[in-house]
Amino acid sequence: MSNETIAIIDYGMGNLRSVQKAIEHVGGRAEIVTTPDAVRNAAKVILPGVGAFQDAIARLRETGLDDAIRDEIASGKWFMGICLGFQLLFDSSSEDGAHEGLGILKGEVRRFDFSVKGDAREHLKIPHMGWNTLDYRRSCPLFAGLGDEPSVYFVHSFHAAGCIEAEVAAWCDYGYRFPAAMCKDNVLATQFHPEKSQALGLKMVENFVKL
């Protein structure tokens, strides 16, 4: 693997090819990988994903990819989590039970809750699907060169809560405020899908490639 290659981790869940195509579109080189050694040999790492938290974290542990992720983050390598890959970075998730995450970011992944009867939010559908606006709260390498209040594409029923606010790079509102992007040292993570967010999302991908 080239020392400029970005590893896209394949653990059996996610739209890997669309992430790879986005990287290639902005001039980067990406390889879909399945082993800890391939993660360690890459220049940067992306953990994408769509699906169930429990199945995803179990697969990462079975393959040793969980330790490889922690090791490479600890080494200072640039790392990006997308959607389920964002959620897996947190301490835990309450999706279909209680499950430990990778523990890279402090917080818990919880389901959207609009259950209060008579509340104006009752009409909101789960999953949160479609375009929504980001509210930047701190500088983040992913956001370089973007305009104010960009709209990005979301598909999710669960969101992070109990985060360290200083690590939240952007918030979004869907019934209530939730973290849409995190930035902690060399770890960047988005609940939304940059690879599905058209020109603005491709700019974020390009920013990651150029780090």
C-alpha positions in Angstrom: 0.0 0.0 0.0 1.3 3.5 -0.9 2.3 5.8 1.9 -0.3 8.2 0.5 -3.2 5.8 0.5 -6.3 6.3 2.6 -7.6 3.1 4.1 -11.4 2.7 4.0 -12.3 0.0 6.6 -14.6 -2.7 5.4 -16.2 -4.6 8.2 -19.2 -5.7 6.2 -21.4 -2.7 6.7 -21.5 0.5 4.7 -21.4 2.2 1.3 -17.7 1.8 0.9 -17.5 2.4 -2.9 -19.2 5.8 -2.7 -16.6 6.9 -0.1 -13.8 5.6 -2.3 -15.2 7.3 -5.4 -15.5 10.6 -3.5 -11.8 10.4 -2.5 -10.8 9.6 -6.1 -12.9 12.4 -7.5 -10.9 15.0 -5.5 -7.6 13.4 -6.5 -6.9 11.2 -3.6 -6.0 7.5 -3.5 -8.1 5.1 -1.4 -8.2 1.4 -0.8 -10.9 -0.7 0.8 -9.2 -2.8 3.5 -10.2 -5.6 5.9 -7.2 -6.3 8.0 -5.4 -4.5 10.9 -2.1 -4.6 9.0 -3.7 -2.7 6.1 -5.0 -0.1 8.5 -1.5 0.3 10.0 0.1 0.7 6.6 -2.2 3.5 5.4 -1.5 7.2 5.5 -4.9 8.0 6.8 -8.0 6.0 7.8 -11.7 6.3 7.3 -14.3 4.3 9.2 -17.6 4.6 7.3 -20.8 2.5 7.9 -24.5 2.1 7.8 -26.3 -0.4 10.0 -26.5 -1.7 13.5 -24.0 -0.6 16.2 -24.0 -4.1 17.9 -23.1 -6.0 14.8 -20.5 -3.4 13.7 -18.6 -3.3 17.0 -18.7 -7.1 17.2 -17.2 -7.4 13.7 -14.4 -4.9 14.5 -13.5 -6.9 17.6 -13.6 -10.2 15.8 -11.1 -9.0 13.2 -8.8 -7.0 15.5 -9.7 -3.9 13.7 -10.8 -2.2 16.9 -7.2 -2.3 18.3 -5.7 -1.2 15.0 -8.1 1.8 15.0 -7.1 2.8 18.6 -3.4 2.2 17.9 -3.4 4.4 14.7 -5.4 7.2 16.4 -2.9 7.1 19.3 0.0 7.4 16.8 -1.4 10.6 15.5 -2.6 9.4 12.2 -5.5 11.3 10.7 -8.7 9.4 11.1 -12.3 10.1 10.0 -15.6 8.4 11.1 -18.7 8.7 9.0 -22.3 8.0 10.1 -22.2 4.6 11.9 -18.4 5.0 11.9 -19.0 8.3 13.8 -21.2 6.5 16.4 -18.7 3.7 16.9 -16.1 6.1 18.2 -18.1 6.9 21.3 -18.1 5.1 24.7 -21.4 3.3 24.3 -24.7 2.9 22.4 -28.2 2.0 23.7 -29.3 0.7 20.3 -30.9 -2.8 20.9 -29.4 -3.0 24.4 -26.2 -1.6 26.0 -23.0 -1.9 24.0 -19.5 -0.6 24.5 -18.0 1.4 21.6 -14.4 2.2 20.8 -14.1 4.8 23.6 -12.3 7.3 21.5 -14.9 10.1 22.1 -16.7 10.6 25.3 -20.5 10.2 25.1 -23.4 7.8 24.4 -25.3 7.0 21.3 -29.1 7.3 21.8 -32.2 7.1 19.7 -34.1 10.3 18.8 -36.9 10.6 21.3 -40.0 12.6 20.3 -42.4 10.7 22.5 -43.8 13.5 24.6 -47.5 13.6 23.7 -48.8 16.9 22.4 -45.2 18.1 21.7 -44.7 19.9 18.5 -42.0 17.4 17.6 -44.4 14.5 17.4 -44.7 14.9 13.6 -40.9 14.4 13.1 -40.1 11.1 11.5 -37.3 8.7 12.5 -34.9 8.2 10.9 -33.8 11.7 10.4 -33.3 11.6 6.6 -32.4 14.3 4.2 -30.7 17.7 4.1 -30.1 19.7 7.2 -28.0 22.7 8.2 -24.8 22.7 10.2 -24.2 25.2 13.0 -20.4 25.5 13.4 -19.2 25.8 16.9 -15.4 25.6 16.4 -12.8 25.4 13.7 -12.3 22.0 12.1 -10.0 21.0 9.2 -12.9 19.5 7.4 -14.7 22.8 7.2 -11.9 24.9 5.6 -13.2 27.0 2.8 -16.9 26.3 3.4 -19.6 28.9 3.6 -21.8 29.7 6.6 -24.5 27.3 7.6 -23.9 24.6 5.0 -26.5 21.9 4.3 -25.4 18.3 4.4 -27.1 14.9 4.0 -28.2 12.8 7.0 -29.6 9.3 7.4 -29.8 8.1 11.1 -32.1 7.2 13.9 -29.5 7.5 16.7 -27.3 10.4 17.7 -24.5 11.2 20.1 -25.3 12.7 23.5 -23.2 13.6 26.6 -20.3 14.7 24.5 -17.5 17.0 25.6 -18.8 20.2 24.1 -15.2 21.5 23.4 -14.9 18.5 21.0 -18.1 19.2 19.1 -17.2 20.9 15.8 -20.8 21.4 14.5 -24.3 20.9 15.8 -27.5 20.2 14.0 -31.2 20.6 15.0 -33.8 17.9 14.4 -36.4 18.3 17.1 -33.5 19.2 19.4 -29.8 19.9 19.1 -27.4 17.0 18.5 -23.7 16.8 17.6 -23.3 16.6 13.8 -19.5 16.6 13.8 -16.7 16.0 16.2 -13.1 17.2 16.1 -10.5 15.8 18.7 -6.9 16.2 17.8 -6.4 13.9 14.7 -9.9 12.4 14.9 -12.6 14.0 12.7 -16.1 12.5 12.6 -19.4 13.3 11.0 -22.9 12.0 11.7 -23.8 13.1 8.2 -22.5 11.7 4.9 -20.0 14.0 3.2 -19.8 11.6 0.2 -23.6 12.2 -0.3 -23.5 15.9 0.3 -22.7 17.0 -3.3 -20.1 19.7 -3.9 -19.9 20.9 -0.3 -19.4 17.3 0.9 -16.7 16.7 -1.7 -14.9 19.8 -0.4 -14.8 18.2 3.0 -13.4 15.0 1.5 -10.8 17.1 -0.3 -9.9 18.8 2.9 -9.3 15.4 4.6 -7.2 14.2 1.6 -5.0 17.2 1.8 -4.3 17.0 5.6 
